[in-house]
C-alpha cells in the first residue's frame, strides 16, 4: 500500500502545476497520464486521462519503481 503522508494543501499545489503526459503508444480509450512531482514524499503521480479531475495515485520513488517493474513483468495484465 502506498502511504504518502503530507498535507492536502501541499499535494494540491504540486498537482496543479504538474506537467502531465501520456505515452505516445496510448490508444484513444485506455490511457493513463503520469507527472513527475519533483522532490518530496510524492515523486510521481498517475491518473486516468479520461478523468483529469478524478482520483490521482501518488508514488514515492521506491513505489514508482516497483509499479514499473510490475507493469513490465505483466503483474497487472488482465488477460
N, CA, C and O atoms as a GROMACS GRO file, in nm:
protein
  316
    1UNK      N    1   0.084  -0.118   0.000
    1UNK     CA    2   0.000   0.000   0.000
    1UNK      C    3   0.088   0.124   0.000
    1UNK      O    4   0.189   0.129   0.070
    2UNK      N    5   0.050   0.220  -0.076
    2UNK     CA    6   0.124   0.345  -0.087
    2UNK      C    7   0.083   0.437   0.027
    2UNK      O    8  -0.034   0.476   0.034
    3UNK      N    9   0.175   0.474   0.116
    3UNK     CA   10   0.143   0.556   0.231
    3UNK      C   11   0.226   0.683   0.229
    3UNK      O   12   0.330   0.692   0.294
    4UNK      N   13   0.180   0.779   0.155
    4UNK     CA   14   0.248   0.908   0.149
    4UNK      C   15   0.174   1.003   0.242
    4UNK      O   16   0.056   1.030   0.223
    5UNK      N   17   0.246   1.051   0.341
    5UNK     CA   18   0.183   1.140   0.439
    5UNK      C   19   0.235   1.282   0.420
    5UNK      O   20   0.353   1.310   0.442
    6UNK      N   21   0.146   1.368   0.380
    6UNK     CA   22   0.177   1.510   0.366
    6UNK      C   23   0.046   1.585   0.366
    6UNK      O   24  -0.060   1.523   0.358
    7UNK      N   25   0.049   1.714   0.375
    7UNK     CA   26  -0.075   1.791   0.381
    7UNK      C   27  -0.144   1.791   0.245
    7UNK      O   28  -0.079   1.786   0.140
    8UNK      N   29  -0.276   1.798   0.249
    8UNK     CA   30  -0.354   1.804   0.126
    8UNK      C   31  -0.320   1.931   0.048
    8UNK      O   32  -0.317   1.928  -0.075
    9UNK      N   33  -0.296   2.040   0.117
    9UNK     CA   34  -0.263   2.166   0.051
    9UNK      C   35  -0.133   2.154  -0.027
    9UNK      O   36  -0.125   2.201  -0.141
   10UNK      N   37  -0.032   2.092   0.032
   10UNK     CA   38   0.097   2.077  -0.037
   10UNK      C   39   0.080   1.990  -0.161
   10UNK      O   40   0.134   2.022  -0.267
   11UNK      N   41   0.006   1.881  -0.150
   11UNK     CA   42  -0.016   1.794  -0.266
   11UNK      C   43  -0.097   1.865  -0.373
   11UNK      O   44  -0.068   1.851  -0.492
   12UNK      N   45  -0.197   1.939  -0.334
   12UNK     CA   46  -0.279   2.011  -0.432
   12UNK      C   47  -0.193   2.108  -0.512
   12UNK      O   48  -0.210   2.119  -0.634
   13UNK      N   49  -0.103   2.177  -0.445
   13UNK     CA   50  -0.014   2.269  -0.514
   13UNK      C   51   0.076   2.198  -0.614
   13UNK      O   52   0.099   2.248  -0.724
   14UNK      N   53   0.126   2.081  -0.575
   14UNK     CA   54   0.211   2.004  -0.666
   14UNK      C   55   0.132   1.957  -0.787
   14UNK      O   56   0.183   1.960  -0.899
   15UNK      N   57   0.008   1.914  -0.767
   15UNK     CA   58  -0.072   1.860  -0.876
   15UNK      C   59  -0.119   1.969  -0.972
   15UNK      O   60  -0.130   1.944  -1.092
   16UNK      N   61  -0.148   2.088  -0.922
   16UNK     CA   62  -0.194   2.197  -1.008
   16UNK      C   63  -0.085   2.234  -1.109
   16UNK      O   64  -0.116   2.259  -1.225
   17UNK      N   65   0.038   2.236  -1.066
   17UNK     CA   66   0.146   2.274  -1.156
   17UNK      C   67   0.212   2.157  -1.225
   17UNK      O   68   0.315   2.173  -1.291
   18UNK      N   69   0.155   2.037  -1.211
   18UNK     CA   70   0.218   1.917  -1.267
   18UNK      C   71   0.214   1.917  -1.420
   18UNK      O   72   0.116   1.960  -1.481
   19UNK      N   73   0.321   1.867  -1.478
   19UNK     CA   74   0.330   1.853  -1.624
   19UNK      C   75   0.288   1.711  -1.661
   19UNK      O   76   0.371   1.620  -1.665
   20UNK      N   77   0.159   1.691  -1.687
   20UNK     CA   78   0.106   1.559  -1.719
   20UNK      C   79   0.142   1.520  -1.860
   20UNK      O   80   0.145   1.603  -1.950
   21UNK      N   81   0.171   1.391  -1.879
   21UNK     CA   82   0.200   1.341  -2.013
   21UNK      C   83   0.150   1.197  -2.024
   21UNK      O   84   0.140   1.124  -1.925
   22UNK      N   85   0.119   1.158  -2.147
   22UNK     CA   86   0.080   1.018  -2.169
   22UNK      C   87   0.169   0.959  -2.277
   22UNK      O   88   0.232   1.030  -2.355
   23UNK      N   89   0.171   0.828  -2.280
   23UNK     CA   90   0.256   0.757  -2.373
   23UNK      C   91   0.215   0.784  -2.517
   23UNK      O   92   0.097   0.799  -2.548
   24UNK      N   93   0.313   0.788  -2.603
   24UNK     CA   94   0.283   0.800  -2.746
   24UNK      C   95   0.219   0.672  -2.799
   24UNK      O   96   0.162   0.672  -2.907
   25UNK      N   97   0.228   0.564  -2.724
   25UNK     CA   98   0.166   0.437  -2.763
   25UNK      C   99   0.023   0.425  -2.714
   25UNK      O  100  -0.044   0.326  -2.745
   26UNK      N  101  -0.026   0.521  -2.638
   26UNK     CA  102  -0.160   0.508  -2.580
   26UNK      C  103  -0.265   0.511  -2.689
   26UNK      O  104  -0.250   0.575  -2.793
   27UNK      N  105  -0.373   0.440  -2.661
   27UNK     CA  106  -0.485   0.434  -2.752
   27UNK      C  107  -0.584   0.543  -2.712
   27UNK      O  108  -0.562   0.614  -2.614
   28UNK      N  109  -0.692   0.554  -2.785
   28UNK     CA  110  -0.787   0.662  -2.757
   28UNK      C  111  -0.866   0.641  -2.629
   28UNK      O  112  -0.911   0.740  -2.569
   29UNK      N  113  -0.886   0.518  -2.583
   29UNK     CA  114  -0.973   0.499  -2.467
   29UNK      C  115  -0.904   0.440  -2.344
   29UNK      O  116  -0.960   0.448  -2.234
   30UNK      N  117  -0.788   0.384  -2.356
   30UNK     CA  118  -0.722   0.319  -2.242
   30UNK      C  119  -0.592   0.389  -2.206
   30UNK      O  120  -0.484   0.332  -2.222
   31UNK      N  121  -0.601   0.512  -2.159
   31UNK     CA  122  -0.480   0.590  -2.135
   31UNK      C  123  -0.468   0.630  -1.989
   31UNK      O  124  -0.567   0.655  -1.920
   32UNK      N  125  -0.347   0.636  -1.946
   32UNK     CA  126  -0.315   0.698  -1.819
   32UNK      C  127  -0.212   0.806  -1.846
   32UNK      O  128  -0.142   0.803  -1.947
   33UNK      N  129  -0.204   0.900  -1.755
   33UNK     CA  130  -0.106   1.007  -1.765
   33UNK      C  131  -0.019   1.004  -1.640
   33UNK      O  132  -0.065   0.968  -1.532
   34UNK      N  133   0.105   1.041  -1.655
   34UNK     CA  134   0.197   1.049  -1.542
   34UNK      C  135   0.252   1.191  -1.534
   34UNK      O  136   0.259   1.263  -1.633
   35UNK      N  137   0.291   1.228  -1.412
   35UNK     CA  138   0.351   1.358  -1.391
   35UNK      C  139   0.458   1.346  -1.284
   35UNK      O  140   0.431   1.298  -1.174
   36UNK      N  141   0.580   1.388  -1.315
   36UNK     CA  142   0.683   1.393  -1.212
   36UNK      C  143   0.653   1.511  -1.120
   36UNK      O  144   0.617   1.619  -1.166
   37UNK      N  145   0.668   1.490  -0.989
   37UNK     CA  146   0.636   1.594  -0.892
   37UNK      C  147   0.760   1.652  -0.826
   37UNK      O  148   0.748   1.739  -0.738
   38UNK      N  149   0.876   1.608  -0.865
   38UNK     CA  150   0.998   1.661  -0.806
   38UNK      C  151   1.030   1.594  -0.674
   38UNK      O  152   1.005   1.476  -0.655
   39UNK      N  153   1.087   1.671  -0.584
   39UNK     CA  154   1.125   1.616  -0.455
   39UNK      C  155   1.009   1.624  -0.357
   39UNK      O  156   0.914   1.699  -0.377
   40UNK      N  157   1.018   1.547  -0.253
   40UNK     CA  158   0.913   1.543  -0.152
   40UNK      C  159   0.865   1.402  -0.133
   40UNK      O  160   0.918   1.309  -0.194
   41UNK      N  161   0.764   1.385  -0.050
   41UNK     CA  162   0.714   1.249  -0.024
   41UNK      C  163   0.658   1.181  -0.149
   41UNK      O  164   0.681   1.062  -0.171
   42UNK      N  165   0.586   1.257  -0.230
   42UNK     CA  166   0.532   1.202  -0.356
   42UNK      C  167   0.618   1.251  -0.470
   42UNK      O  168   0.635   1.372  -0.489
   43UNK      N  169   0.674   1.158  -0.547
   43UNK     CA  170   0.760   1.198  -0.658
   43UNK      C  171   0.697   1.174  -0.795
   43UNK      O  172   0.741   1.233  -0.894
   44UNK      N  173   0.594   1.090  -0.802
   44UNK     CA  174   0.524   1.064  -0.928
   44UNK      C  175   0.375   1.056  -0.902
   44UNK      O  176   0.331   1.009  -0.797
   45UNK      N  177   0.297   1.102  -1.000
   45UNK     CA  178   0.152   1.095  -0.992
   45UNK      C  179   0.101   1.024  -1.117
   45UNK      O  180   0.161   1.034  -1.224
   46UNK      N  181  -0.011   0.953  -1.102
   46UNK     CA  182  -0.070   0.876  -1.212
   46UNK      C  183  -0.220   0.900  -1.210
   46UNK      O  184  -0.282   0.895  -1.103
   47UNK      N  185  -0.279   0.925  -1.326
   47UNK     CA  186  -0.424   0.947  -1.332
   47UNK      C  187  -0.479   0.893  -1.464
   47UNK      O  188  -0.404   0.865  -1.557
   48UNK      N  189  -0.611   0.878  -1.469
   48UNK     CA  190  -0.682   0.835  -1.589
   48UNK      C  191  -0.697   0.957  -1.679
   48UNK      O  192  -0.752   1.059  -1.637
   49UNK      N  193  -0.650   0.948  -1.801
   49UNK     CA  194  -0.656   1.064  -1.891
   49UNK      C  195  -0.799   1.103  -1.929
   49UNK      O  196  -0.823   1.217  -1.968
   50UNK      N  197  -0.893   1.011  -1.917
   50UNK     CA  198  -1.032   1.042  -1.948
   50UNK      C  199  -1.099   1.120  -1.835
   50UNK      O  200  -1.206   1.178  -1.854
   51UNK      N  201  -1.036   1.122  -1.717
   51UNK     CA  202  -1.093   1.188  -1.600
   51UNK      C  203  -0.985   1.270  -1.528
   51UNK      O  204  -0.944   1.236  -1.417
   52UNK      N  205  -0.938   1.379  -1.592
   52UNK     CA  206  -0.827   1.454  -1.535
   52UNK      C  207  -0.855   1.518  -1.400
   52UNK      O  208  -0.762   1.551  -1.327
   53UNK      N  209  -0.980   1.537  -1.365
   53UNK     CA  210  -1.012   1.594  -1.234
   53UNK      C  211  -1.046   1.485  -1.132
   53UNK      O  212  -1.085   1.514  -1.020
   54UNK      N  213  -1.032   1.360  -1.173
   54UNK     CA  214  -1.063   1.247  -1.085
   54UNK      C  215  -0.948   1.211  -0.993
   54UNK      O  216  -0.856   1.290  -0.973
   55UNK      N  217  -0.954   1.092  -0.936
   55UNK     CA  218  -0.852   1.050  -0.839
   55UNK      C  219  -0.713   1.038  -0.902
   55UNK      O  220  -0.698   1.012  -1.021
   56UNK      N  221  -0.613   1.057  -0.818
   56UNK     CA  222  -0.473   1.051  -0.858
   56UNK      C  223  -0.401   0.954  -0.766
   56UNK      O  224  -0.416   0.960  -0.644
   57UNK      N  225  -0.322   0.864  -0.823
   57UNK     CA  226  -0.237   0.776  -0.744
   57UNK      C  227  -0.102   0.845  -0.727
   57UNK      O  228  -0.045   0.896  -0.824
   58UNK      N  229  -0.053   0.846  -0.605
   58UNK     CA  230   0.076   0.909  -0.575
   58UNK      C  231   0.176   0.802  -0.536
   58UNK      O  232   0.143   0.708  -0.465
   59UNK      N  233   0.299   0.817  -0.583
   59UNK     CA  234   0.404   0.720  -0.558
   59UNK      C  235   0.528   0.790  -0.505
   59UNK      O  236   0.564   0.898  -0.552
   60UNK      N  237   0.593   0.728  -0.407
   60UNK     CA  238   0.728   0.771  -0.374
   60UNK      C  239   0.821   0.699  -0.472
   60UNK      O  240   0.774   0.618  -0.552
   61UNK      N  241   0.949   0.727  -0.466
   61UNK     CA  242   1.042   0.670  -0.565
   61UNK      C  243   1.041   0.518  -0.566
   61UNK      O  244   1.031   0.456  -0.672
   62UNK      N  245   1.049   0.456  -0.449
   62UNK     CA  246   1.051   0.310  -0.441
   62UNK      C  247   0.920   0.250  -0.492
   62UNK      O  248   0.921   0.149  -0.562
   63UNK      N  249   0.808   0.313  -0.458
   63UNK     CA  250   0.678   0.265  -0.504
   63UNK      C  251   0.663   0.274  -0.654
   63UNK      O  252   0.607   0.185  -0.718
   64UNK      N  253   0.713   0.384  -0.712
   64UNK     CA  254   0.706   0.403  -0.857
   64UNK      C  255   0.789   0.298  -0.930
   64UNK      O  256   0.744   0.239  -1.028
   65UNK      N  257   0.910   0.277  -0.881
   65UNK     CA  258   0.997   0.177  -0.944
   65UNK      C  259   0.935   0.038  -0.934
   65UNK      O  260   0.944  -0.041  -1.028
   66UNK      N  261   0.872   0.007  -0.820
   66UNK     CA  262   0.804  -0.121  -0.804
   66UNK      C  263   0.685  -0.134  -0.898
   66UNK      O  264   0.662  -0.241  -0.955
   67UNK      N  265   0.609  -0.027  -0.914
   67UNK     CA  266   0.496  -0.027  -1.006
   67UNK      C  267   0.542  -0.051  -1.150
   67UNK      O  268   0.483  -0.132  -1.222
   68UNK      N  269   0.649   0.019  -1.192
   68UNK     CA  270   0.702   0.000  -1.327
   68UNK      C  271   0.750  -0.143  -1.348
   68UNK      O  272   0.724  -0.202  -1.453
   69UNK      N  273   0.819  -0.198  -1.250
   69UNK     CA  274   0.868  -0.336  -1.262
   69UNK      C  275   0.751  -0.432  -1.274
   69UNK      O  276   0.756  -0.524  -1.356
   70UNK      N  277   0.647  -0.413  -1.195
   70UNK     CA  278   0.529  -0.499  -1.203
   70UNK      C  279   0.459  -0.489  -1.337
   70UNK      O  280   0.415  -0.590  -1.392
   71UNK      N  281   0.448  -0.368  -1.390
   71UNK     CA  282   0.385  -0.350  -1.521
   71UNK      C  283   0.466  -0.418  -1.631
   71UNK      O  284   0.409  -0.482  -1.719
   72UNK      N  285   0.598  -0.405  -1.625
   72UNK     CA  286   0.684  -0.468  -1.725
   72UNK      C  287   0.679  -0.620  -1.717
   72UNK      O  288   0.694  -0.688  -1.818
   73UNK      N  289   0.658  -0.673  -1.598
   73UNK     CA  290   0.655  -0.818  -1.578
   73UNK      C  291   0.515  -0.878  -1.596
   73UNK      O  292   0.496  -0.998  -1.576
   74UNK      N  293   0.417  -0.795  -1.633
   74UNK     CA  294   0.283  -0.847  -1.658
   74UNK      C  295   0.198  -0.865  -1.534
   74UNK      O  296   0.094  -0.930  -1.540
   75UNK      N  297   0.240  -0.811  -1.422
   75UNK     CA  298   0.168  -0.828  -1.296
   75UNK      C  299   0.025  -0.773  -1.302
   75UNK      O  300  -0.063  -0.822  -1.231
   76UNK      N  301   0.002  -0.674  -1.384
   76UNK     CA  302  -0.128  -0.607  -1.389
   76UNK      C  303  -0.208  -0.641  -1.514
   76UNK      O  304  -0.314  -0.584  -1.537
   77UNK      N  305  -0.158  -0.734  -1.596
   77UNK     CA  306  -0.228  -0.772  -1.717
   77UNK      C  307  -0.362  -0.838  -1.684
   77UNK      O  308  -0.371  -0.915  -1.588
   78UNK      N  309  -0.464  -0.807  -1.762
   78UNK     CA  310  -0.596  -0.863  -1.739
   78UNK      C  311  -0.618  -0.992  -1.817
   78UNK      O  312  -0.714  -1.064  -1.789
   79UNK      N  313  -0.535  -1.022  -1.912
   79UNK     CA  314  -0.553  -1.141  -1.997
   79UNK      C  315  -0.516  -1.268  -1.923
   79UNK      O  316  -0.525  -1.377  -1.979
   0.00000   0.00000   0.00000
